[in-house]
Amino acid sequence: RKSYYERLEVDEFWTYVGNKSKKYRLIYAYERQSGEIVAYVWGKRDLKTAKRLSNC
């Protein structure tokens, strides 16, 4: 695992828990060349979850 990455990409996918009104997202950052997942968070699609990813 590197300690510095020149460029990362962010992607997400969603699923629901129990019923479709309870959607959750897995948002992750990865290094494109190697495919290494550098950080990820589970949560709602909101700014709070995105900030948690940036703090990883």
C-alpha positions, 0 to 999 in steps of 0.5 A: 500500500502506498502512502501517497496517491497522485490521483484517486477516483471515487465511485459508489453503489447503493442497496436498500435495507428492509425496504426501498425507502432505506437506501444506503450507499457504499462510496469508495476511493480507488487508484485506477491503475492498480485497482486498489481500494484506498478508502470506503464508507457506508451511509446515506447519499449526503454530504456527511457521508462524503466528508467521512470518506475524505477523512479516511 
